[in-house]
Amino acid sequence: MANPKKILISEDVTGTGIDRLKAKYQVHCDPDLWKKVPELEGMIPGFEALIVRNQTKVNAGLLAKAKALRVIGRAGAGYDNIDVPAATKEGVVVAFSPEENAVSVAEHVFALLLALARKIPGADKSTKGGGWERKKYHGSELLGKTLGILGLGKIGFRVALRAKAFGMRIVAHDAYLSPTSLHVTESGVLLTSFDRVLAEADFLTIHLPLTPETRGILNEEALRKMKKNAFLINTSRGEVLAEADLTKVLKEGAIGGAALDVREKEPPGDSPLHGLDNVILTPHTAGLTYEAQEKVVEAVAEDVDRVLSGQAALRYVNFGVPKKRAGDDW
């Protein structure tokens, strides 16, 4: 193909969808390019498409240099690392994969929830060290316990469905849903206030997007509204939870424990949370199953291909077709 369009991949994004793009376009992959901002800024003017995960900061400065860019493909559901208003101003499509990893994240929530309830990490470490401390690792059943869900979207809804199978009572808060919304009626949850969810939850799972309103919403004031034996699970965005405040209430015994897959800073470096026995930490792997990642990459690759081929993206944040800017010759 003469003068094929060019796609830049600045993070570790691989799969059959990318292989198909390579057969049709000129694709440059550098999984560490997101760390080399000057190099990324120098390269971006020559590319029609950019594919990222959550590490590349696609800000207004980068977009201003991306004169040929038509589409950004975000391999994942969240897009807070992309300045969507700036992309919209530049006429660039922001495509993403809104629910392709939702099942995997929901399953990871229950992996963490059960690990907290049954004290699995501590029991495992103790037993491997020669111990047999049965009394120390008494756990709790999920049957009859209250699961609080903050954010009843594509993931929170799936968590609710799975919680029903465990016989849990479910309360949820979602600022964008009404009691007659499909996700509420079909999951059987009680839709209620933010404070009531905090107060009633034996287990609290967070599924909020990162916005100016949600940043730091789980602060010390909010955490102290929870039960003293309640457990908190966050697989959404690290910045919605104030880690210093969480550390404080955990050390004081104001809540029972926490499991975090996402952090305020990733990777987090040293943290006082790392020394607490009632905290489980995973490295942002909730959506990282083989099945989910294949679906995520397939979805984003399809939409990048559609845009570069002159069609509308199917999964987009702003608009499906790029808008011409002054000086565009396509």
KEKE-3310 file (N, C-alpha, C; in steps of 0.2 Angstrom, whole numbers, plus 5000, padded with zeros to 4 digits):
npx = (5004:5003:5010:5004:4993:4998:5001:5003:5009:5010:5011:5011:5002:4995:4990:4978:4970:4979:4988:4981:4980:4993:4995:4989:4992:5005:5013:5020:5027:5031:5032:5037:5036:5028:5034:5044:5043:5047:5052:5040:5032:5040:5038:5024:5018:5018:5009:4993:4985:4984:4987:4984:4986:4983:4993:5000:5000:4989:4988:4983:4994:5002:4992:4991:5002:5000:4996:4992:4984:4969:4962:4962:4965:4959:4964:4955:4943:4942:4946:4953:4966:4967:4964:4950:4941:4951:4955:4943:4941:4952:4947:4948:4944:4940:4941:4936:4936:4923:4916:4922:4931:4924:4918:4929:4935:4924:4925:4937:4935:4927:4937:4945:4936:4932:4945:4948:4937:4939:4952:4963:4976:4985:4983:4988:5002:5006:5004:5013:5024:5026:5016:5000:4988:4974:4963:4967:4964:4950:4936:4923:4906:4898:4885:4870:4877:4879:4883:4890:4889:4897:4894:4885:4888:4893:4902:4900:4886:4888:4895:4885:4876:4883:4885:4872:4871:4878:4870:4869:4864:4861:4866:4867:4875:4872:4875:4869:4859:4842:4828:4821:4830:4838:4849:4847:4834:4836:4846:4841:4845:4846:4844:4852:4857:4874:4880:4872:4875:4888:4887:4880:4886:4894:4904:4912:4912:4921:4917:4919:4920:4935:4933:4932:4923:4923:4936:4946:4935:4932:4937:4944:4933:4923:4926:4926:4912:4909:4906:4915:4920:4920:4925:4934:4935:4944:4943:4943:4948:4963:4964:4952:4951:4958:4973:4982:4972:4965:4975:4977:4964:4964:4975:4970:4960:4947:4941:4939:4947:4956:4956:4966:4967:4970:4980:4984:4995:5004:5017:5016:5027:5036:5025:5015:5004:5009:5014:5004:4994:4980:4978:4976:4985:4985:4993:4985:4978:4965:4957:4965:4965:4967:4957:4949:4958:4961:4948:4947:4958:4954:4942:4947:4956:4948:4940:4949:4954:4942:4940:4951:4948:4938:4926:4913:4918:4913:4913:4914:4920:4918:4914:4910:4917:4931:4934:4938:4952:4959:4969:4970:4972:4965)
npy = (4994:5011:5024:5022:5025:5031:5023:5026:5018:5020:5013:4997:4988:4974:4961:4952:4961:4972:4966:4965:4978:4981:4974:4982:4995:5007:5004:5010:5004:5007:5002:5009:5022:5032:5036:5044:5058:5070:5064:5057:5069:5074:5064:5063:5072:5066:5056:5048:5041:5037:5025:5021:5016:5018:5026:5036:5053:5062:5077:5094:5101:5091:5087:5098:5098:5087:5087:5079:5070:5060:5051:5044:5030:5022:5009:5003:5006:5018:5036:5046:5050:5057:5072:5076:5087:5095:5087:5086:5099:5100:5092:5078:5061:5052:5036:5022:5007:5003:4992:4980:4974:4973:4961:4955:4964:4964:4951:4951:4960:4952:4942:4949:4953:4941:4937:4947:4944:4931:4931:4927:4931:4933:4920:4912:4916:4913:4899:4894:4898:4889:4889:4886:4893:4892:4898:4912:4915:4916:4919:4928:4925:4929:4928:4937:4948:4966:4973:4988:4998:5010:5019:5012:5007:5000:4990:4990:4986:4973:4968:4969:4959:4947:4948:4945:4932:4927:4929:4942:4957:4972:4989:5004:5019:5030:5044:5047:5039:5033:5027:5019:5015:5004:4996:4997:4991:4978:4973:4973:4981:4993:5009:5023:5036:5043:5044:5035:5023:5022:5021:5009:4998:4982:4978:4988:4993:5002:5010:5022:5035:5045:5062:5080:5080:5068:5066:5062:5059:5049:5052:5056:5061:5054:5041:5038:5037:5024:5007:5000:4988:4986:4983:4990:4991:4995:4997:5006:5021:5027:5040:5043:5040:5045:5041:5044:5047:5035:5027:5032:5030:5016:5012:5017:5008:5011:5007:4990:4985:4985:4983:4987:4989:5000:5015:5031:5036:5028:5018:5015:5017:5018:5016:5018:5010:4998:4991:4986:4974:4972:4975:4972:4972:4974:4976:4985:4976:4972:4971:4964:4951:4937:4935:4947:4957:4954:4956:4970:4976:4972:4979:4992:4993:4990:5002:5012:5007:5009:5023:5028:5022:5030:5028:5029:5028:5015:5015:5028:5043:5057:5061:5051:5053:5061:5078:5091:5102:5118:5119:5105:5092:5080)
npz = (5000:4995:5004:5018:5031:5047:5063:5080:5095:5111:5123:5131:5121:5114:5103:5093:5087:5085:5077:5065:5062:5059:5048:5039:5040:5044:5058:5073:5087:5104:5119:5130:5127:5133:5144:5139:5136:5129:5117:5113:5110:5100:5090:5087:5078:5065:5064:5061:5070:5088:5100:5116:5134:5150:5155:5146:5145:5137:5134:5132:5127:5120:5110:5103:5095:5087:5073:5062:5068:5069:5077:5094:5102:5116:5126:5136:5149:5156:5154:5159:5158:5146:5138:5135:5131:5125:5114:5107:5103:5094:5085:5085:5086:5101:5105:5114:5125:5133:5140:5139:5148:5159:5165:5170:5179:5188:5193:5199:5209:5218:5221:5229:5239:5245:5249:5259:5268:5272:5276:5268:5263:5274:5281:5272:5271:5284:5285:5276:5282:5291:5301:5310:5312:5316:5324:5323:5311:5308:5298:5289:5284:5268:5266:5269:5272:5270:5255:5249:5235:5226:5212:5200:5187:5172:5177:5191:5191:5186:5197:5207:5202:5204:5218:5222:5220:5231:5241:5247:5254:5245:5243:5235:5227:5215:5206:5193:5190:5192:5202:5194:5184:5172:5177:5191:5193:5188:5195:5207:5218:5232:5229:5235:5246:5246:5259:5266:5260:5264:5278:5280:5274:5274:5267:5255:5239:5226:5211:5203:5191:5188:5191:5193:5204:5210:5214:5227:5235:5244:5258:5274:5282:5275:5276:5290:5292:5290:5295:5309:5307:5294:5277:5263:5246:5231:5214:5204:5201:5208:5213:5218:5231:5246:5251:5262:5272:5272:5277:5290:5296:5296:5304:5316:5318:5313:5302:5295:5286:5270:5252:5238:5221:5213:5213:5221:5215:5202:5197:5215:5223:5239:5253:5268:5268:5264:5274:5282:5289:5287:5274:5257:5242:5224:5208:5199:5191:5189:5177:5169:5162:5151:5142:5144:5139:5126:5121:5124:5116:5104:5102:5102:5092:5081:5081:5078:5066:5059:5059:5052:5040:5035:5041:5054:5072:5083:5097:5106:5114:5112:5098:5083:5071:5064:5064:5053:5053:5051:5038:5036:5025:5021)
capx = (5000:5007:5009:4999:4992:5003:4998:5008:5007:5015:5011:5011:4996:4996:4984:4976:4968:4985:4991:4977:4982:5000:4995:4985:4994:5012:5012:5026:5025:5036:5028:5039:5036:5024:5039:5049:5038:5050:5052:5033:5030:5043:5035:5017:5015:5018:5004:4986:4982:4988:4984:4987:4982:4981:4999:5001:4996:4987:4986:4982:5001:5003:4987:4992:5008:4997:4993:4989:4980:4962:4959:4965:4961:4961:4963:4952:4936:4943:4950:4955:4973:4966:4961:4944:4939:4956:4954:4937:4943:4956:4943:4951:4940:4942:4938:4938:4933:4919:4914:4926:4935:4920:4917:4936:4935:4919:4927:4943:4932:4925:4943:4948:4931:4933:4951:4947:4932:4942:4959:4967:4984:4988:4983:4993:5009:5007:5004:5019:5030:5026:5011:4994:4985:4967:4959:4969:4961:4943:4933:4916:4902:4896:4878:4867:4880:4877:4888:4889:4892:4898:4894:4882:4888:4894:4906:4896:4880:4890:4897:4879:4873:4887:4883:4865:4872:4881:4865:4871:4860:4865:4864:4871:4874:4875:4872:4866:4853:4835:4826:4818:4835:4839:4854:4844:4829:4838:4850:4838:4849:4842:4847:4851:4862:4881:4881:4869:4879:4894:4885:4877:4890:4899:4909:4911:4916:4921:4917:4918:4925:4939:4931:4933:4918:4925:4943:4947:4928:4933:4942:4944:4927:4918:4929:4924:4905:4909:4907:4922:4923:4919:4930:4934:4938:4944:4946:4941:4953:4966:4963:4945:4952:4964:4977:4984:4967:4964:4980:4975:4958:4966:4979:4966:4955:4941:4937:4942:4953:4955:4960:4966:4970:4972:4983:4984:5001:5006:5017:5015:5033:5035:5019:5014:4999:5012:5016:4998:4992:4973:4977:4978:4986:4987:4996:4981:4977:4958:4955:4971:4964:4968:4950:4947:4963:4959:4942:4949:4962:4950:4938:4950:4959:4942:4937:4955:4953:4936:4941:4956:4946:4933:4920:4913:4919:4907:4913:4918:4918:4915:4911:4913:4920:4935:4932:4943:4954:4962:4976:4969:4971:4962)
capy = (5000:5017:5029:5020:5029:5029:5023:5026:5014:5022:5008:4989:4986:4969:4956:4950:4967:4976:4962:4966:4985:4981:4972:4987:5002:5008:5004:5010:5002:5008:5001:5014:5029:5036:5038:5048:5064:5074:5060:5057:5075:5075:5060:5063:5076:5062:5050:5049:5038:5036:5020:5021:5013:5024:5030:5041:5059:5065:5083:5099:5102:5085:5087:5104:5096:5081:5090:5074:5065:5059:5046:5042:5024:5021:5002:5002:5010:5025:5040:5052:5052:5060:5079:5075:5094:5097:5082:5088:5106:5098:5088:5071:5056:5048:5030:5018:5001:5004:4987:4974:4971:4974:4955:4953:4968:4962:4945:4953:4963:4946:4939:4954:4953:4935:4937:4950:4941:4925:4933:4923:4932:4931:4913:4909:4917:4910:4892:4893:4899:4883:4890:4882:4897:4892:4903:4918:4917:4915:4923:4930:4923:4934:4928:4941:4954:4971:4976:4995:5000:5017:5019:5006:5007:4993:4986:4990:4982:4966:4966:4968:4953:4942:4948:4942:4924:4925:4930:4948:4963:4977:4996:5008:5026:5033:5051:5047:5034:5034:5020:5015:5014:4997:4993:4997:4987:4972:4970:4972:4985:4998:5015:5027:5041:5041:5043:5029:5017:5021:5019:5002:4993:4978:4978:4994:4993:5008:5010:5029:5038:5051:5068:5084:5079:5062:5066:5062:5059:5044:5056:5054:5062:5049:5034:5038:5036:5017:5003:4999:4981:4986:4982:4994:4989:5000:4994:5011:5025:5028:5046:5045:5038:5049:5036:5046:5047:5028:5024:5034:5026:5009:5011:5018:5003:5014:5002:4983:4983:4987:4980:4992:4987:5006:5019:5038:5037:5022:5014:5020:5018:5016:5018:5015:5005:4992:4987:4985:4967:4971:4978:4968:4977:4972:4981:4987:4970:4969:4970:4961:4944:4936:4936:4954:4961:4952:4960:4977:4977:4971:4984:4999:4992:4990:5008:5015:5006:5012:5030:5029:5020:5034:5026:5031:5024:5013:5016:5034:5048:5064:5060:5045:5055:5067:5085:5094:5108:5122:5116:5098:5090:5074)
capz = (5000:4995:5009:5022:5037:5053:5070:5086:5101:5116:5129:5130:5119:5109:5102:5086:5084:5083:5072:5059:5060:5056:5041:5034:5041:5047:5065:5077:5094:5109:5126:5135:5125:5137:5149:5136:5134:5123:5111:5111:5107:5093:5085:5086:5072:5059:5065:5061:5076:5094:5104:5123:5139:5155:5157:5142:5146:5131:5136:5127:5123:5115:5105:5099:5091:5083:5067:5058:5072:5068:5082:5099:5104:5123:5127:5143:5150:5159:5149:5163:5155:5140:5139:5130:5128:5120:5108:5104:5100:5089:5080:5086:5089:5107:5105:5120:5126:5139:5145:5137:5153:5165:5169:5173:5185:5193:5196:5203:5216:5222:5223:5234:5244:5248:5252:5265:5272:5274:5278:5264:5262:5280:5282:5267:5273:5290:5284:5272:5286:5296:5306:5309:5317:5314:5327:5321:5304:5308:5294:5289:5278:5264:5266:5273:5273:5265:5250:5246:5228:5224:5205:5197:5179:5168:5182:5197:5190:5186:5204:5210:5200:5207:5225:5223:5220:5237:5246:5250:5253:5241:5243:5230:5226:5208:5205:5187:5190:5195:5205:5188:5179:5171:5181:5197:5193:5186:5200:5214:5223:5235:5227:5241:5247:5247:5266:5269:5258:5268:5285:5280:5270:5278:5261:5251:5233:5223:5204:5201:5186:5191:5189:5199:5209:5214:5216:5235:5238:5250:5262:5281:5284:5273:5279:5297:5292:5289:5301:5312:5305:5286:5272:5257:5240:5226:5208:5199:5200:5214:5215:5222:5238:5249:5254:5268:5276:5273:5281:5297:5299:5296:5309:5322:5318:5312:5298:5296:5281:5263:5246:5233:5214:5210:5218:5219:5211:5200:5203:5221:5227:5246:5256:5274:5267:5263:5281:5286:5288:5285:5267:5251:5236:5218:5204:5194:5187:5189:5170:5166:5161:5144:5139:5143:5136:5119:5119:5124:5111:5098:5101:5101:5085:5076:5080:5075:5059:5056:5058:5047:5034:5034:5044:5061:5077:5086:5104:5107:5120:5110:5092:5080:5065:5065:5061:5049:5056:5046:5035:5035:5018:5020)
cpx = (5004:5005:5004:4999:4996:5000:5004:5005:5012:5015:5011:5004:4997:4990:4983:4973:4974:4988:4988:4979:4989:5000:4992:4989:5002:5011:5019:5024:5032:5032:5031:5039:5033:5029:5044:5045:5041:5050:5045:5031:5033:5040:5028:5014:5015:5013:4997:4982:4986:4984:4988:4983:4981:4987:5001:4997:4995:4984:4985:4989:5003:4998:4988:4998:5005:4993:4989:4984:4972:4959:4964:4961:4964:4959:4961:4946:4937:4947:4952:4962:4972:4962:4955:4942:4944:4956:4948:4938:4947:4953:4945:4946:4943:4938:4940:4935:4929:4917:4917:4929:4930:4919:4924:4936:4930:4921:4933:4940:4930:4931:4945:4943:4932:4940:4951:4943:4935:4950:4964:4975:4988:4989:4988:5000:5011:5008:5011:5025:5030:5020:5005:4989:4977:4962:4961:4965:4954:4940:4926:4913:4900:4888:4875:4870:4878:4883:4885:4892:4892:4899:4891:4882:4890:4898:4902:4890:4882:4892:4890:4876:4876:4886:4877:4866:4875:4876:4866:4865:4864:4862:4869:4869:4876:4871:4868:4861:4847:4833:4823:4823:4836:4843:4852:4839:4831:4843:4847:4841:4844:4847:4846:4856:4869:4882:4878:4872:4885:4892:4883:4881:4895:4905:4907:4915:4915:4921:4915:4923:4929:4936:4933:4929:4920:4932:4943:4940:4928:4939:4941:4937:4922:4920:4926:4916:4904:4909:4914:4925:4922:4925:4929:4938:4938:4947:4945:4947:4956:4965:4956:4946:4959:4968:4980:4978:4965:4969:4979:4970:4960:4970:4975:4961:4948:4937:4941:4947:4951:4959:4960:4970:4973:4975:4983:4990:5003:5012:5018:5022:5032:5029:5018:5008:5002:5014:5010:4995:4984:4972:4980:4979:4988:4988:4991:4980:4970:4956:4960:4970:4965:4962:4949:4952:4962:4953:4943:4953:4958:4946:4941:4953:4953:4940:4943:4954:4947:4937:4946:4954:4940:4926:4919:4915:4913:4907:4917:4915:4915:4911:4914:4917:4925:4933:4938:4945:4957:4968:4975:4969:4968:4954)
cpy = (5006:5022:5027:5024:5026:5029:5022:5023:5016:5018:5001:4987:4981:4965:4956:4957:4971:4972:4964:4973:4985:4978:4977:4994:5002:5009:5005:5009:5003:5008:5006:5021:5034:5039:5044:5054:5068:5070:5059:5063:5076:5070:5061:5067:5071:5056:5052:5046:5037:5031:5020:5017:5019:5028:5036:5047:5063:5072:5088:5101:5097:5085:5093:5102:5090:5084:5085:5069:5065:5055:5044:5035:5022:5014:5002:5007:5017:5029:5047:5054:5056:5067:5079:5082:5096:5093:5084:5095:5105:5094:5080:5067:5053:5042:5026:5011:5001:4998:4980:4971:4971:4967:4953:4957:4966:4956:4947:4956:4957:4942:4943:4953:4947:4934:4941:4947:4935:4925:4928:4924:4931:4924:4909:4910:4914:4902:4890:4894:4894:4884:4886:4886:4898:4897:4910:4920:4915:4920:4925:4927:4930:4934:4932:4948:4960:4974:4983:4996:5007:5017:5012:5006:5000:4988:4985:4986:4975:4963:4964:4961:4947:4942:4945:4934:4922:4927:4937:4953:4969:4984:4999:5015:5027:5039:5052:5042:5036:5027:5016:5013:5006:4993:4993:4991:4979:4969:4969:4976:4990:5004:5020:5032:5039:5040:5037:5022:5016:5018:5011:4996:4989:4978:4984:4994:4999:5007:5017:5031:5043:5057:5073:5083:5073:5062:5067:5062:5054:5047:5053:5055:5056:5042:5033:5037:5028:5013:5001:4992:4981:4986:4987:4991:4994:4997:5000:5015:5027:5034:5048:5043:5042:5043:5038:5045:5039:5025:5026:5030:5019:5008:5012:5012:5006:5010:4995:4982:4986:4983:4985:4989:4994:5010:5026:5039:5029:5022:5018:5021:5016:5019:5015:5010:4998:4988:4985:4978:4966:4975:4973:4973:4972:4977:4983:4982:4968:4968:4966:4953:4943:4937:4943:4958:4960:4956:4968:4979:4977:4976:4991:4998:4993:4998:5013:5014:5009:5019:5031:5027:5025:5033:5029:5026:5021:5014:5023:5039:5054:5063:5054:5047:5061:5073:5088:5100:5112:5119:5108:5097:5083:5075)
cpz = (5000:5001:5014:5028:5043:5059:5075:5092:5106:5123:5126:5128:5113:5108:5095:5083:5081:5077:5065:5057:5057:5049:5036:5035:5044:5054:5069:5084:5099:5116:5131:5133:5129:5143:5146:5132:5128:5117:5108:5107:5100:5088:5083:5080:5066:5059:5065:5067:5081:5098:5111:5128:5144:5158:5153:5144:5140:5133:5130:5123:5118:5109:5100:5094:5086:5078:5063:5061:5070:5074:5087:5101:5111:5125:5134:5143:5152:5154:5152:5161:5149:5141:5133:5127:5123:5114:5104:5100:5094:5083:5080:5089:5095:5107:5111:5120:5133:5143:5143:5142:5160:5169:5173:5180:5190:5197:5201:5210:5220:5225:5229:5240:5248:5252:5259:5270:5275:5276:5275:5264:5268:5282:5278:5269:5279:5289:5281:5276:5292:5302:5305:5314:5315:5317:5325:5315:5303:5303:5294:5283:5274:5265:5271:5275:5268:5261:5248:5240:5227:5216:5202:5190:5177:5173:5188:5197:5190:5193:5208:5209:5203:5215:5227:5224:5227:5243:5250:5249:5249:5241:5238:5229:5219:5206:5198:5185:5194:5198:5199:5183:5178:5176:5189:5198:5192:5191:5207:5219:5226:5233:5232:5241:5248:5255:5269:5266:5262:5275:5285:5278:5275:5273:5257:5245:5228:5215:5201:5196:5190:5187:5195:5205:5213:5216:5224:5238:5244:5254:5270:5284:5282:5276:5286:5298:5291:5295:5303:5309:5297:5283:5266:5252:5234:5220:5202:5198:5207:5217:5219:5229:5241:5253:5261:5274:5277:5278:5289:5300:5300:5303:5316:5323:5317:5307:5298:5292:5274:5258:5240:5227:5211:5215:5216:5214:5209:5195:5209:5225:5235:5249:5263:5274:5267:5269:5285:5284:5286:5278:5262:5245:5230:5213:5198:5189:5187:5182:5166:5166:5153:5140:5138:5139:5128:5117:5119:5118:5104:5096:5099:5094:5080:5075:5077:5068:5055:5054:5052:5040:5032:5036:5051:5066:5080:5094:5105:5112:5118:5103:5088:5074:5066:5062:5059:5053:5050:5044:5034:5027:5016:5019)
residu = (MET:ALA:ASN:PRO:LYS:LYS:ILE:LEU:ILE:SER:GLU:ASP:VAL:THR:GLY:THR:GLY:ILE:ASP:ARG:LEU:LYS:ALA:LYS:TYR:GLN:VAL:HIS:CYS:ASP:PRO:ASP:LEU:TRP:LYS:LYS:VAL:PRO:GLU:LEU:GLU:GLY:MET:ILE:PRO:GLY:PHE:GLU:ALA:LEU:ILE:VAL:ARG:ASN:GLN:THR:LYS:VAL:ASN:ALA:GLY:LEU:LEU:ALA:LYS:ALA:LYS:ALA:LEU:ARG:VAL:ILE:GLY:ARG:ALA:GLY:ALA:GLY:TYR:ASP:ASN:ILE:ASP:VAL:PRO:ALA:ALA:THR:LYS:GLU:GLY:VAL:VAL:VAL:ALA:PHE:SER:PRO:GLU:GLU:ASN:ALA:VAL:SER:VAL:ALA:GLU:HIS:VAL:PHE:ALA:LEU:LEU:LEU:ALA:LEU:ALA:ARG:LYS:ILE:PRO:GLY:ALA:ASP:LYS:SER:THR:LYS:GLY:GLY:GLY:TRP:GLU:ARG:LYS:LYS:TYR:HIS:GLY:SER:GLU:LEU:LEU:GLY:LYS:THR:LEU:GLY:ILE:LEU:GLY:LEU:GLY:LYS:ILE:GLY:PHE:ARG:VAL:ALA:LEU:ARG:ALA:LYS:ALA:PHE:GLY:MET:ARG:ILE:VAL:ALA:HIS:ASP:ALA:TYR:LEU:SER:PRO:THR:SER:LEU:HIS:VAL:THR:GLU:SER:GLY:VAL:LEU:LEU:THR:SER:PHE:ASP:ARG:VAL:LEU:ALA:GLU:ALA:ASP:PHE:LEU:THR:ILE:HIS:LEU:PRO:LEU:THR:PRO:GLU:THR:ARG:GLY:ILE:LEU:ASN:GLU:GLU:ALA:LEU:ARG:LYS:MET:LYS:LYS:ASN:ALA:PHE:LEU:ILE:ASN:THR:SER:ARG:GLY:GLU:VAL:LEU:ALA:GLU:ALA:ASP:LEU:THR:LYS:VAL:LEU:LYS:GLU:GLY:ALA:ILE:GLY:GLY:ALA:ALA:LEU:ASP:VAL:ARG:GLU:LYS:GLU:PRO:PRO:GLY:ASP:SER:PRO:LEU:HIS:GLY:LEU:ASP:ASN:VAL:ILE:LEU:THR:PRO:HIS:THR:ALA:GLY:LEU:THR:TYR:GLU:ALA:GLN:GLU:LYS:VAL:VAL:GLU:ALA:VAL:ALA:GLU:ASP:VAL:ASP:ARG:VAL:LEU:SER:GLY:GLN:ALA:ALA:LEU:ARG:TYR:VAL:ASN:PHE:GLY:VAL:PRO:LYS:LYS:ARG:ALA:GLY:ASP:ASP:TRP)
# end
